[in-house]
């Protein structure tokens, strides 16, 4: 019987593992691998305290930090995927793909998620070669260029607003009518360097060693345009299926949490990072949310 089971090995899971070890909570950390969405990024520039670091190196350091503190307190299981989280008489039972079961008094879900990928010819070829899914991570590297944003929700328009701080121009393509708040749309479109096209579908991403063009179809027909970068904001897919029957989720299957404590709808279960309904998805925020959760978990278990 563990005090705590942590599910996930990204920034949130690693932060939780370190804090659990320091608080001497008998913990089991289960993860398929120590990775996060930044593992594919060549140059992460917004991890606080580190001006530049490759995504793979960032995750290597986070894993090393957990293992350095684990000792006899935190048991680490890798290569396992959690398939079910259920309530038990004494707490909670976690079942993995291999059929193994583990029991704990408390659970922290830190499974993250993945960006919804752009389905267009060449999109996979030029990912991380001018086509990116994180303006906060990569945007400043595209200063002075004509950029495209794909998406029609608040995230897409907020990304466009962010890019306008250093881009030559920004064009937003939405495959439907704009879903962002009208006030957000109106505010972003006030910039003369910004234009937004509804009901436009991306057909192809082109380039050589790096992205240099995009082809899309709208009500007026097919168009090709040069571009120095493409930023995709078409949604996020949280890894929460194993817990969906236990904890409350929103319409996008993200776990609903109390932002003060990271508690879910079920007492004894917390969640942190990109698997939650947290408004902003960033490594620093995921790590901080996990620390917040561990502080609350400790109080829950010990007082």
N, C-alpha and C positions, 0 to 999 in steps of 0.2 A: 504494500500500500504506500504510494508516494504522497507527499504533501501536494505536489504540483506536477502536472504534465504540460509541457510547452510543445505546441505543434507548429513547426516551421523553423527554417534556418536562414531567413533573410535578416535584414537589419533589425527588425522588431524581435525576432526569435533570439538572435544573438545577444541583443541588449538585455532581454529578459533572462537569458541563461547566466550572464555575468552577474546580474543583480540577485538572482536566486542563489547563486553560489555564495555571494558575499553575505547573504542573509541566512545561510546555512539551512535552506529549505531542501528537504530530500526531493530531488527533482529528476524527471525523465524528460529529455529533449528528443523529440522524434522529427526527423526531416529526411526528405528524399536526398537532398544535398544542400550544402551551404551556398546557396545562390540567391540572387534577387534580380529585379528587373534591370539593375544597373550593370549586371555582369557582362552585358554585351556592349557597354559603352567604352570606347577607347580612352576617353579622357573625362573623368568626373571632376567638375570644378567647384561644386557647391557642397561638398562634405566638409563641415565646419572644422577648421584646424588643419586642413590639408588642401592647399591651392590646386594641386593636380594629382590625380591618381586614376589608374586604369580600373575599370569595374571589376575585373578578375582579381586584381591585387587588393582592392577594397574588401571584397568578400573573403579573401585569404586571411587578411588581417583580422577581420571580425571573427572568423572561425578560430584563429589562433588565440584570440583574446578569451573566448569561451573555454577552450581546452586548457588554457593556462590557469584558469580559476576553478575548473570543474572539480578536481580532486576526487574525493569520495562522496561529494555532495550531489553533483550533477552527472547522471548517467546519460551518455549520448548514443543514440541509435540512428545511423544513417542508412540510406538505401531503402527506407520503408515509407510507404504512403498510407496515411490514415484514411480508412474507408468509412468509419462510423464512430460517432460520439454519442453516448447514451447515458442516461441517468441510471445509477445503481443504488443499492440499499445504503452503502457507506459513502457514496460520492458519485463518481463518474467512471465509466468504462470506455476505453479507447481501443478500437480494433483496427489492425493494419491489414494491408493486402496479403501478407503471408499467413494471416489467420491468428496472429499473436494478439493477446488482449492484455491490457494494463489498466490498473485502477488507481485513482487519485482522489484526494479531497477537493482539489481545485484544478481548473484547466484554463490555460491561456491559448487562444487561437491566434496564430501569427502566420497564416499561410499565404498572405499576399494575393497576388493575382497576375494577370497579364493584360497588356494592351490589346484591344481588338485590332487586328491587322487589316491594312488596306488591301483589298482584293482587286488588283489591276495589274496588267502586264508590266513586268519590270520592277514592281514594288519590292519584291523579295530580293532582287539583284542589287538594288541601290539602298537597301536598309543599312544605315550607318555609313553611307557614302553620299550623303546629301538628303536622304529621306530619314526623318527622325520622329520619335514619338514623345519627345520631351523638350519643350522650348526652354524651360528653366535650366535644364542640363546643358543644352547645346546651342541655344539661340545666339549668345554673344559671338560665336564663331562665324556667324553669317552677316555681320555688320556690312551695311552699304550695298546689299544685294536685293534683287527682286524676288520675293518669297511667296510661296503658296501655303495656305492652311486648308486642310480638308476636314470638314465637319460643320455642323450647324447649331450646336448647343452652346451653353454658357462657356464650357471649357474651350471650345474652338474660338469664340469671340474674345475671351480673355487672353488666349494665346496670341491672337492677332494684335491685341492691344499691347501686349508685352513686346512683340517683335517690332512694332512701330517705333519703339524707343531707339532702335539702331538700324532698321532696314531702310532701303531706298523706297520700296513699295511692298504692300501686302495684298494679295488677292485670296479671298476665302471662297471655297467651293462647297456647297451643301447639296446633298443628293435629294433633299426635300425642301419644303419651306423652312425658314429659320425657326429653331426650337428654343433659342436663347430668349431671355427676358427682353421684352421690347425696349426697355430703357438701356440695357446693355448694348443691344444692336444699334440703337440711335446714337449712343455716345461714341462707340467705336467708329461708326461710319462718318462721323464729323471730320475725321482726319482726311485731308484731300489725297493722301497717299494710299488710302484704303478703298477697296471695292469688294463687294460681296455678291455672289451669284447663286441664287437658289435653283433647285431642280437641275443640278449639274452633276454628272457622273464622270469620274476619272476613268479614262480608257487605258492610258499607258504612261509610264514614267520612262524617260529616255536619258541617255548620258553616255559617257565614255568611261574614264576611270571614276568619274563623279557625276552626279545628277546635273543635267544642263537643260532639260525640257520636260514639259507635261502636255498630254493630250486629253481633252475632256469634251463631253457632249452636253449641250444644254438645249433650250427651246429653239435657239437659232441655228443649231447644227453642230458640227465638229470643229474644234479649235485646237491649235497647237501654240504653245507659248514658251519662251525661254525662261528659265528660273535658276537661281543659285541654291535653292533649298526648298524642301517640302516638309511641312509639319503636320502630322496626322493626329487628329483628336476626334475619334469616332466611337469612343467608349472604352470601358474597362471591364474585364471578365474576372470577378473574384473567385478564389478557390475555396468555396464554402459548401459544396454539395454534401459533404460528410456530416455537416452539422445543421443543415437546413430544417430537419424535422424536429430539432430541439430548441434552437434559439430563433428569435425573431429576425427577419431580414426585410430589406426594402424591395422595391420593384426591380432593382438591378441585382438582387441576391447578395447584397452587401449586408454584413451583420450590423444591426443597430446597437449602438453603445451609448452609454452616458459619458459625455466628453469630459466630465470632471474626474471619473474613476476608471473608465473603459469597461465598466460592467455591462453585460448583456442582459437580455430579458430573463435569464435563468440565474438564480443565485448560485454562486460557485463557479461561474464561467465568465471569463473576460476575453476581450479580443483587441488586437492592436494592429495598426498598419493598414495596408491597402485592401485587406479583406473586410474592412469596416466601412461605415458610412461617413468616415472622416472626409471633410470637405476638400482637403488638399493632400495629394499623394506625393510625398518626398521621403527620401531616406532619413533625413534628420527628424522629420515629424514621426515617422514610423518608430524610430529608435526612442524618441521621447515618449510616445504613447505607451510603449512597452515598459519603460521605467515607471511611468505613472501607474500602470496596471500592477506592477510588482509591489509598489509601495502599498497599494490597496489590498492586494492579495495577502501580504504579510500581516496586515492588521486583521483581515478576515480570519486567517488561520491561527493567529497568536493571541488575540484579545477576546 
